[in-house]
Amino acid sequence: MRIAAALVSVFILVLGQIVIAHGPPFIPRPYFFLFRDAVLLLIPNAMIWLSRRSDWSMQTRTSLMVSGWIWLVVQLGCAIYLVHSGV
């Protein structure tokens, strides 16, 4: 699951770079948005990695895993939408 989360994050960053390469008008400094996207993807990956800790309760671990994956799926959906819409 951790490797899959990392791969999804890399895929989202690649799609973000494709959108930036098309030059949408709302991105004045593309490198700032790359940094922002990387930070926004590090948070759910950290949540998924932390969900593997065996000393935490099952409820906490499940909550971290599910919320991390929801975060990644939403980011992936937004990235696919931006690439598909040709923004």
MORA-V265242 format. One record per helix or strand. SS is the DSSP state (H for helix, E for strand). FROM is the first residue (numbers start at 0). LEN is the number of residues. If there is no record, write none. Layout:
SS,FROM,LEN / SS,FROM,LEN
//
This chain:
H,1,20 / H,29,21 / H,57,28
//
